[in-house]
Amino acid sequence: MNEGLRKRISTAIVLGVIFLSIVLLLPPVATLVLLTLLVLAGAWEWSAFLRLRSISLRSLYVALVAVTMALAFKPAGCTPAPEGTEAASLQVQ
C-alpha cells in the first residue's frame, strides 16, 4: 500500500471515530452547534474552490450557506399532527 493511501485511510478512521463520538456522546444541542461550525468551516474552504478572491465574497458565501442551513432546519417535534389523531389534541407546554 502506498504511503499517501495509508495516510488517507488512517485520517478517515480518526475522523470517523471523532464524528461518531460527536454524534453519539454529545447532547443534541452541542452536536448541532459543532456540526454547524464544521459545515461552515467547510463552506469557507469551498469558497476558495469557487475562486472567490476577496474575503468579503468568501464571507458572503459562508453567510449564504448559514442562512440556507437555518431555513432548512426544523427541530424534531415541530411537524403538526394530522387532524383526527390523538396527538393533535395534545398541547405542548
C-alpha positions in Angstrom: 0.0 0.0 0.0 1.4 3.4 -0.9 2.2 5.9 1.8 -0.4 8.5 0.6 -3.2 6.0 0.7 -2.1 4.8 4.1 -2.3 8.4 5.4 -5.8 8.9 3.9 -7.1 5.7 5.4 -5.7 6.5 8.8 -7.1 10.1 8.6 -10.5 8.7 7.6 -10.5 6.3 10.5 -9.6 9.0 13.0 -12.2 11.4 11.6 -14.8 8.7 11.6 -14.2 7.9 15.3 -14.4 11.7 16.1 -17.6 12.1 14.1 -19.3 9.1 15.8 -18.2 10.3 19.2 -19.7 13.7 18.5 -23.0 12.3 17.3 -23.3 9.6 19.9 -21.9 11.1 23.0 -22.7 14.9 23.0 -26.0 16.3 23.9 -28.2 17.2 20.8 -27.7 20.9 21.0 -23.9 20.6 21.3 -23.9 18.2 18.4 -25.9 20.6 16.3 -23.6 23.6 17.1 -20.4 21.6 16.4 -21.6 20.1 13.2 -22.9 23.5 12.0 -19.5 25.0 12.7 -17.8 22.2 10.8 -20.1 22.7 7.8 -19.5 26.5 7.8 -15.7 25.9 8.0 -16.1 23.6 5.0 -18.0 26.3 3.2 -15.1 28.6 3.8 -12.8 26.1 2.2 -15.1 25.5 -0.7 -15.3 29.2 -1.3 -11.7 29.1 -2.3 -12.6 26.5 -5.0 -15.2 28.9 -6.3 -12.3 31.3 -6.9 -13.7 34.0 -4.7 -10.6 36.0 -4.1 -11.8 38.6 -1.6 -12.5 37.9 2.0 -15.8 39.7 1.7 -17.1 37.5 -1.1 -15.9 34.4 0.8 -17.7 35.6 3.9 -20.8 36.3 1.9 -20.8 32.7 0.6 -20.4 31.4 4.1 -23.3 33.6 5.3 -25.4 32.3 2.4 -24.7 28.7 3.5 -25.6 29.6 7.1 -28.9 31.2 6.1 -29.7 28.2 3.9 -29.0 25.9 6.9 -31.1 28.0 9.2 -34.0 27.9 6.7 -33.7 24.2 6.3 -33.5 23.4 10.0 -36.7 22.1 11.5 -36.5 20.9 15.1 -37.9 17.5 15.9 -41.5 17.5 17.1 -42.5 20.7 15.1 -44.5 18.8 12.5 -48.2 19.3 13.2 -50.1 16.0 13.8 -52.8 15.2 11.3 -56.3 16.2 12.3 -58.3 13.5 14.0 -55.4 11.8 15.7 -54.8 11.6 19.4 -51.6 13.6 19.1 -53.5 16.5 17.5 -55.4 17.0 20.7 -52.3 17.1 22.9 -50.9 20.5 23.8 -47.1 21.1 24.1 -46.3 23.1 27.2 
